[in-house]
Amino acid sequence: MGGQLVAAQPVISSGSPANNARSTDRAHVQTEHLAGEATFDAALQQAARSSSRLSSAASQHWQTLHFLKTSRVPRVQVQAGVDSFARLRSWLRTLPVQREQNASPNASIEPAPAVVAQNGPLVAQPPVTTGTTPAISAVPGVDGVQGATSNPMPLDAYPHPPADNGRGMHWIPTLGSPPAVVDHFVKEMKDMHIKWGVFLNDGTNVGANDYLAQKLTQAGIEPVLRVYTPGLVPIGGDLQAMVRHYKSLGVRYFQLYNEPNLRVETGGNPPDVQRYLDLWLPAAEAVTKAGGLPGFGALSPQGEYDDRKFLRNALRGIKARGKVGVLDHAWLAIHNYTGPRALDDPNGFLRFEQYDRIVRDELGRSLPVIGTEGGTHVSNLVSEKEQTQMVTGAYDYMRHRQPYNFAYTYWLIANEAGGGKDAEFGHYALFRPDGTSPLVDALRRMA
């Protein structure tokens, strides 16, 4: 999400500059219409005449029409849509696509969003082996690669909350919450039968989230700590000490970095798999040494670098470096937003199936997939009623999910109502100053 993250009272511990939490984090998306339709149509016509994927003029104008409000770079927005968005998709589907060599079948333009419709409940399908890439899990040195997985943690050995139903919720987008806010919203999460809770922690600092971690654990909610950094930069401080501290309070899952396939998360630089691995691998090793479970930073489903291609290339990069053992206790974070896509659209809620196929192609086994953001949000394409149907349908699916599919997490429980300072996030919150989303009551009624 673009915008600012501001620590709520009490003030976060010293050693963390306040501006580190202000401009570059992207937890979610926000649209803004800035330019006229005539210019947009002209750019699309130019793209068609040039028979290219999309001319730079059209691309630049599209990023001007719909972008993340950050201090760095525009970002294409596809979660919500407008008429020009639909026309853009229509144009793109008529243009020839230049695929990169060895790119995945879905590595370019995705299909147009499906209408919000459901034909009965979704049923989890067992994994299907694609047979496209040989597994290497027990064979060191395949294709000259060293370091096959030494002793991977079985899926059923990863921790779960009691009575796990796979329902997750993202906490308020601040770096700390006062006890009164924690007490109120942890109770709300419990009333909605939430079993996984994702929250932001300011780098390696400790203290600001102690009470939250304890209350989540006491409520039977599995805490997932996202190590907040201002973009793709080294994690400063003592990461192992932070992990040990929060592990003693009940936190076992630690997400490292966020959406590295987005320019807004890479300081405006083109997303780079190798740069990400340079940072993620040593951080993951530190988390593991301290007894935590490192999460592969959640990829954006609409990044400038296709998330599926990024995932595959990252896994291959890890193998090439002889570091597959780092994945022995790792898990994969996912942001499976739907936008207006139907729940059975493989490019929306079901995106975890594509991720799992890639992981099994490259590793010969599954990794746990944990949603750390996701959901369906009200827009000019999705009504409140449709949102409720979609989100409750997704949570209902999780009752009978695949063994690797641990949690689906809705973004976001509250913003201003819980001390969040960035008004852009308010639209997505279940609890708002002007009232409560109908989705809350629907989730409370779900057994």
Secondary structure per residue as TSV (DSSP state, phi and psi in degrees):
chain	resnum	aa	ss	phi	psi
A	1	M	-	360.0	139.0
A	2	G	-	-77.8	172.8
A	3	G	S	107.1	-159.2
A	4	Q	-	-118.2	146.0
A	5	L	-	-108.7	126.9
A	6	V	-	-127.0	128.9
A	7	A	-	-67.7	129.2
A	8	A	-	-78.1	164.1
A	9	Q	S	-67.8	142.2
A	10	P	S	-74.0	158.3
A	11	V	-	-64.1	138.7
A	12	I	-	-64.9	158.3
A	13	S	-	-62.3	156.1
A	14	S	T	-65.2	159.2
A	15	G	T	98.4	-1.0
A	16	S	S	-119.1	104.8
A	17	P	-	-57.7	135.9
A	18	A	G	-60.7	-34.4
A	19	N	G	-72.5	-10.7
A	20	N	G	-63.3	-24.1
A	21	A	G	-106.1	21.6
A	22	R	T	-108.8	-39.9
A	23	S	S	-118.2	-30.1
A	24	T	S	-103.0	-6.6
A	25	D	-	-73.0	141.4
A	26	R	-	-128.3	101.7
A	27	A	S	-96.2	-26.3
A	28	H	S	-153.7	-160.0
A	29	V	-	-129.1	155.2
A	30	Q	-	-147.7	136.5
A	31	T	-	-103.0	152.4
A	32	E	-	-150.4	131.8
A	33	H	-	-94.6	118.7
A	34	L	-	-120.3	-16.6
A	35	A	S	-134.7	165.7
A	36	G	-	-79.3	158.7
A	37	E	H	-68.5	-33.2
A	38	A	H	-61.4	-44.7
A	39	T	H	-63.1	-40.7
A	40	F	H	-62.9	-46.5
A	41	D	H	-63.0	-39.0
A	42	A	H	-62.5	-40.1
A	43	A	H	-65.5	-39.5
A	44	L	H	-65.9	-40.1
A	45	Q	H	-60.8	-41.2
A	46	Q	H	-61.4	-38.8
A	47	A	H	-63.8	-42.4
A	48	A	H	-65.1	-42.4
A	49	R	H	-64.1	-33.9
A	50	S	H	-84.1	-5.0
A	51	S	T	50.8	41.5
A	52	S	S	-110.7	172.4
A	53	R	S	-56.3	-52.1
A	54	L	S	-170.5	123.1
A	55	S	-	-60.5	156.9
A	56	S	H	-62.0	-32.7
A	57	A	H	-64.8	-44.1
A	58	A	H	-66.6	-41.9
A	59	S	H	-62.5	-45.2
A	60	Q	H	-63.8	-40.8
A	61	H	H	-68.7	-36.3
A	62	W	H	-63.2	-40.7
A	63	Q	H	-68.2	-23.1
A	64	T	H	-77.1	-35.4
A	65	L	H	-67.9	-44.0
A	66	H	S	-134.9	111.0
A	67	F	-	-150.8	163.0
A	68	L	-	-78.8	133.0
A	69	K	-	-78.3	95.9
A	70	T	-	-132.1	171.1
A	71	S	S	-83.8	4.2
A	72	R	S	-113.1	-83.7
A	73	V	-	-133.4	152.9
A	74	P	-	-63.6	159.1
A	75	R	-	-142.9	127.1
A	76	V	-	-58.3	136.6
A	77	Q	-	-113.4	123.0
A	78	V	-	-126.9	0.6
A	79	Q	S	-67.1	-50.4
A	80	A	S	-102.5	165.4
A	81	G	-	-140.2	165.2
A	82	V	-	-134.9	176.9
A	83	D	H	-56.8	-39.8
A	84	S	H	-65.2	-30.7
A	85	F	H	-63.5	-44.7
A	86	A	H	-62.9	-40.3
A	87	R	H	-67.2	-37.3
A	88	L	H	-59.6	-46.5
A	89	R	H	-60.4	-41.7
A	90	S	H	-61.7	-44.6
A	91	W	H	-62.5	-46.4
A	92	L	H	-61.2	-34.4
A	93	R	H	-71.2	-15.1
A	94	T	H	-92.5	-8.2
A	95	L	S	-93.8	143.1
A	96	P	-	-65.5	142.3
A	97	V	-	-108.9	127.3
A	98	Q	-	-90.7	101.8
A	99	R	-	-82.5	142.3
A	100	E	-	-74.6	150.2
A	101	Q	T	-60.0	135.2
A	102	N	T	66.0	13.7
A	103	A	-	-71.7	152.9
A	104	S	-	-68.2	158.5
A	105	P	T	-57.3	-24.7
A	106	N	T	-105.1	18.7
A	107	A	S	-83.3	3.1
A	108	S	S	-117.7	-117.4
A	109	I	-	-86.1	128.8
A	110	E	-	-82.1	160.5
A	111	P	-	-62.7	159.6
A	112	A	-	-61.8	150.0
A	113	P	-	-58.6	139.6
A	114	A	-	-78.2	157.6
A	115	V	-	-70.5	156.4
A	116	V	S	-75.9	102.5
A	117	A	-	-155.0	146.8
A	118	Q	-	-135.8	135.6
A	119	N	S	-110.7	70.8
A	120	G	S	85.8	170.3
A	121	P	-	-69.2	147.3
A	122	L	-	-73.9	150.4
A	123	V	-	-123.6	130.7
A	124	A	-	-63.4	133.5
A	125	Q	-	-102.5	145.2
A	126	P	-	-68.4	153.5
A	127	P	-	-58.5	144.9
A	128	V	-	-116.8	123.0
A	129	T	-	-73.6	125.1
A	130	T	-	-79.7	-29.7
A	131	G	-	73.5	14.8
A	132	T	S	-88.7	-24.5
A	133	T	S	-136.6	129.0
A	134	P	-	-64.2	140.2
A	135	A	-	-73.6	151.2
A	136	I	-	-127.0	9.2
A	137	S	T	-57.2	-30.8
A	138	A	T	-119.6	12.9
A	139	V	-	-125.8	94.5
A	140	P	T	-66.3	145.2
A	141	G	T	80.5	15.8
A	142	V	G	-63.9	133.0
A	143	D	G	53.8	32.7
A	144	G	G	79.2	4.3
A	145	V	-	-90.8	133.6
A	146	Q	-	-105.6	162.2
A	147	G	-	87.7	49.7
A	148	A	-	-64.8	160.6
A	149	T	-	-54.4	125.9
A	150	S	S	-84.3	-48.9
A	151	N	S	-153.4	70.7
A	152	P	-	-65.3	140.8
A	153	M	-	-71.1	126.1
A	154	P	-	-62.3	150.1
A	155	L	G	-55.4	-40.3
A	156	D	G	-77.3	-2.4
A	157	A	G	-92.6	-13.5
A	158	Y	S	-68.9	144.0
A	159	P	-	-72.4	147.9
A	160	H	-	-132.3	157.2
A	161	P	-	-74.1	160.9
A	162	P	T	-63.7	142.2
A	163	A	T	53.7	46.4
A	164	D	-	-63.5	126.6
A	165	N	-	-115.8	3.5
A	166	G	-	78.7	8.5
A	167	R	E	-93.2	122.6
A	168	G	E	-117.9	162.0
A	169	M	E	-147.6	136.9
A	170	H	E	-86.2	136.2
A	171	W	-	-72.2	175.7
A	172	I	-	-57.5	137.5
A	173	P	S	-79.8	63.1
A	174	T	S	-127.1	171.6
A	175	L	S	-99.8	11.4
A	176	G	-	177.6	148.3
A	177	S	-	-133.1	138.7
A	178	P	-	-68.6	157.7
A	179	P	H	-54.9	-38.2
A	180	A	H	-63.6	-39.6
A	181	V	H	-67.4	-43.0
A	182	V	H	-60.2	-49.2
A	183	D	H	-58.3	-43.5
A	184	H	H	-66.3	-50.2
A	185	F	H	-83.6	-24.6
A	186	V	H	-64.8	-39.3
A	187	K	H	-62.7	-41.0
A	188	E	H	-62.6	-41.7
A	189	M	H	-62.2	-42.4
A	190	K	H	-64.4	-40.9
A	191	D	H	-64.4	-27.5
A	192	M	T	-90.1	7.6
A	193	H	T	64.8	34.8
A	194	I	-	-80.7	137.5
A	195	K	-	-119.6	-8.1
A	196	W	E	-131.8	132.8
A	197	G	E	-129.0	122.1
A	198	V	E	-101.2	131.7
A	199	F	E	-139.5	159.0
A	200	L	E	-94.5	136.8
A	201	N	E	-122.7	138.3
A	202	D	E	-73.5	90.9
A	203	G	T	54.3	-127.2
A	204	T	T	-100.0	9.8
A	205	N	-	-67.9	151.8
A	206	V	-	-127.6	157.9
A	207	G	S	115.0	-47.9
A	208	A	T	-66.6	-25.7
A	209	N	T	-113.8	12.8
A	210	D	H	-59.8	-49.6
A	211	Y	H	-64.8	-39.9
A	212	L	H	-61.9	-47.4
A	213	A	H	-59.7	-42.2
A	214	Q	H	-65.7	-43.3
A	215	K	H	-70.0	-36.7
A	216	L	H	-61.7	-47.4
A	217	T	H	-62.1	-43.6
A	218	Q	H	-63.5	-28.7
A	219	A	T	-84.6	2.5
A	220	G	T	78.2	23.2
A	221	I	-	-107.7	127.5
A	222	E	E	-75.6	113.8
A	223	P	E	-78.6	137.1
A	224	V	E	-120.9	116.0
A	225	L	E	-96.1	121.2
A	226	R	E	-95.2	120.6
A	227	V	E	-75.9	101.6
A	228	Y	E	-73.8	130.0
A	229	T	-	-133.3	149.4
A	230	P	S	-76.9	70.2
A	231	G	S	96.2	-165.9
A	232	L	S	-88.9	81.9
A	233	V	-	-131.6	159.9
A	234	P	-	-59.1	144.6
A	235	I	-	-81.6	112.9
A	236	G	-	-81.3	167.2
A	237	G	S	82.3	-169.0
A	238	D	-	-95.9	93.1
A	239	L	H	-64.3	-41.8
A	240	Q	H	-62.6	-40.4
A	241	A	H	-64.6	-40.1
A	242	M	H	-62.8	-43.6
A	243	V	H	-62.7	-45.8
A	244	R	H	-60.9	-39.4
A	245	H	H	-61.9	-51.4
A	246	Y	H	-76.5	-25.2
A	247	K	H	-63.9	-35.2
A	248	S	T	-67.5	-16.7
A	249	L	T	-101.5	5.2
A	250	G	T	108.6	0.1
A	251	V	-	-87.9	130.1
A	252	R	-	-122.6	-23.0
A	253	Y	E	-105.6	131.0
A	254	F	E	-130.5	111.3
A	255	Q	E	-84.0	129.6
A	256	L	E	-107.8	117.6
A	257	Y	E	70.0	169.5
A	258	N	E	-148.0	123.1
A	259	E	-	48.3	60.1
A	260	P	T	-70.7	-2.6
A	261	N	T	-94.0	14.7
A	262	L	S	-116.2	137.2
A	263	R	G	-60.6	-35.0
A	264	V	G	-67.3	-13.2
A	265	E	G	-106.4	2.3
A	266	T	T	-123.1	27.3
A	267	G	T	67.0	23.3
A	268	G	T	85.5	-2.5
A	269	N	S	-83.7	154.3
A	270	P	-	-58.3	134.9
A	271	P	-	-55.4	136.9
A	272	D	-	-136.7	114.7
A	273	V	H	-58.9	-45.2
A	274	Q	H	-67.0	-38.3
A	275	R	H	-62.6	-42.1
A	276	Y	H	-61.3	-44.9
A	277	L	H	-65.5	-34.5
A	278	D	H	-56.0	-33.4
A	279	L	H	-94.6	-41.6
A	280	W	H	-69.4	-42.5
A	281	L	H	-60.0	-51.8
A	282	P	H	-65.2	-33.6
A	283	A	H	-66.8	-41.5
A	284	A	H	-64.0	-38.8
A	285	E	H	-63.6	-39.4
A	286	A	H	-65.8	-42.1
A	287	V	H	-60.8	-44.9
A	288	T	H	-64.3	-42.8
A	289	K	H	-61.1	-29.6
A	290	A	T	-87.7	2.3
A	291	G	T	93.9	8.6
A	292	G	-	-97.5	174.7
A	293	L	E	-113.5	112.2
A	294	P	E	-81.3	134.9
A	295	G	E	-99.6	132.2
A	296	F	E	-69.0	123.9
A	297	G	E	-52.6	128.8
A	298	A	E	-55.9	132.4
A	299	L	E	-92.8	144.3
A	300	S	-	-76.7	133.8
A	301	P	T	-71.5	-7.0
A	302	Q	T	-130.3	38.2
A	303	G	-	-76.7	161.9
A	304	E	S	-62.8	-29.8
A	305	Y	S	-105.5	116.6
A	306	D	-	-50.4	131.3
A	307	D	H	-63.0	-37.0
A	308	R	H	-70.6	-39.6
A	309	K	H	-67.9	-40.1
A	310	F	H	-60.1	-45.3
A	311	L	H	-61.3	-48.2
A	312	R	H	-62.1	-45.7
A	313	N	H	-67.0	-33.3
A	314	A	H	-66.3	-43.4
A	315	L	H	-63.4	-39.7
A	316	R	H	-67.1	-36.0
A	317	G	H	-65.2	-38.3
A	318	I	H	-64.6	-41.7
A	319	K	H	-64.1	-42.6
A	320	A	H	-64.0	-27.9
A	321	R	T	-86.7	-0.5
A	322	G	T	69.5	32.1
A	323	K	-	-118.2	23.9
A	324	V	G	-61.2	-28.5
A	325	G	G	-60.8	-22.5
A	326	V	G	-63.5	-24.1
A	327	L	G	-84.7	-0.5
A	328	D	G	-60.4	-30.9
A	329	H	G	-123.6	23.9
A	330	A	-	-96.0	169.8
A	331	W	E	-144.7	165.0
A	332	L	E	-113.6	119.7
A	333	A	E	-84.1	147.0
A	334	I	E	-137.3	146.7
A	335	H	E	-117.7	79.6
A	336	N	E	-93.2	69.2
A	337	Y	E	-68.0	154.2
A	338	T	-	-105.3	-31.3
A	339	G	T	57.5	-141.1
A	340	P	T	-85.9	6.6
A	341	R	-	-67.3	144.2
A	342	A	-	-64.6	155.7
A	343	L	T	-61.5	-28.3
A	344	D	T	-88.3	9.1
A	345	D	-	-75.9	123.4
A	346	P	T	-66.1	-16.0
A	347	N	T	-95.3	7.4
A	348	G	T	-118.5	-114.2
A	349	F	T	-55.5	-40.1
A	350	L	T	-81.5	13.4
A	351	R	H	-57.9	-24.8
A	352	F	H	-60.5	-26.3
A	353	E	H	-67.0	-40.0
A	354	Q	H	-65.6	-42.2
A	355	Y	H	-60.4	-44.1
A	356	D	H	-64.8	-38.1
A	357	R	H	-62.3	-41.4
A	358	I	H	-64.3	-44.9
A	359	V	H	-61.9	-43.9
A	360	R	H	-69.4	-33.9
A	361	D	H	-58.4	-42.6
A	362	E	H	-90.2	-30.7
A	363	L	H	-112.4	-15.9
A	364	G	S	77.8	11.4
A	365	R	S	-157.8	169.3
A	366	S	-	-92.5	154.4
A	367	L	-	-109.9	150.5
A	368	P	-	-60.0	136.8
A	369	V	E	-111.2	122.5
A	370	I	E	-124.3	120.5
A	371	G	E	-69.0	130.4
A	372	T	E	-116.3	-9.3
A	373	E	E	-151.5	158.4
A	374	G	E	164.1	-170.8
A	375	G	E	120.1	176.8
A	376	T	-	-120.1	133.6
A	377	H	-	-125.3	150.7
A	378	V	-	-65.5	134.0
A	379	S	S	-152.1	-173.1
A	380	N	S	-71.1	-6.0
A	381	L	S	-108.4	-11.6
A	382	V	S	-134.2	120.8
A	383	S	-	-83.3	168.5
A	384	E	H	-60.8	-39.0
A	385	K	H	-63.6	-44.7
A	386	E	H	-66.0	-38.5
A	387	Q	H	-58.6	-46.5
A	388	T	H	-60.9	-43.1
A	389	Q	H	-63.0	-42.2
A	390	M	H	-67.7	-48.5
A	391	V	H	-68.7	-43.7
A	392	T	H	-65.4	-34.0
A	393	G	H	-64.9	-39.9
A	394	A	H	-65.8	-44.9
A	395	Y	H	-63.6	-37.3
A	396	D	H	-64.7	-38.5
A	397	Y	H	-56.3	-37.2
A	398	M	G	-67.1	-14.1
A	399	R	G	-61.6	-33.5
A	400	H	G	-124.5	41.8
A	401	R	-	-76.2	169.8
A	402	Q	-	-69.6	154.1
A	403	P	T	-58.3	-30.7
A	404	Y	T	-82.0	-14.7
A	405	N	E	-92.8	92.9
A	406	F	E	-80.7	-43.3
A	407	A	E	-155.6	148.1
A	408	Y	E	-117.2	123.2
A	409	T	E	-118.0	124.3
A	410	Y	E	-83.8	133.4
A	411	W	S	-98.8	102.2
A	412	L	-	-170.8	147.3
A	413	I	S	-71.5	-44.1
A	414	A	B	-160.1	159.8
A	415	N	S	-129.4	-92.5
A	416	E	G	-57.8	-36.6
A	417	A	G	-64.6	-17.1
A	418	G	G	-115.4	8.8
A	419	G	T	106.0	1.1
A	420	G	-	-66.8	141.8
A	421	K	-	-104.5	-14.2
A	422	D	-	-93.9	108.5
A	423	A	G	-63.2	-20.8
A	424	E	G	-60.8	-29.1
A	425	F	G	-79.7	-15.4
A	426	G	G	-59.9	-34.0
A	427	H	G	-61.0	-29.4
A	428	Y	G	-91.2	-8.2
A	429	A	-	-76.8	144.7
A	430	L	S	-76.3	-36.2
A	431	F	E	-110.2	118.6
A	432	R	E	-126.9	159.0
A	433	P	T	-58.5	-28.9
A	434	D	T	-93.5	6.1
A	435	G	E	144.1	-175.9
A	436	T	E	-115.5	139.2
A	437	S	-	-64.3	141.4
A	438	P	H	-57.5	-20.4
A	439	L	H	-62.4	-29.2
A	440	V	H	-60.7	-51.5
A	441	D	H	-62.7	-36.7
A	442	A	H	-63.9	-39.4
A	443	L	H	-71.0	-34.7
A	444	R	H	-63.2	-33.4
A	445	R	H	-79.9	-17.5
A	446	M	-	-72.2	129.8
A	447	A	-	-69.9	360.0
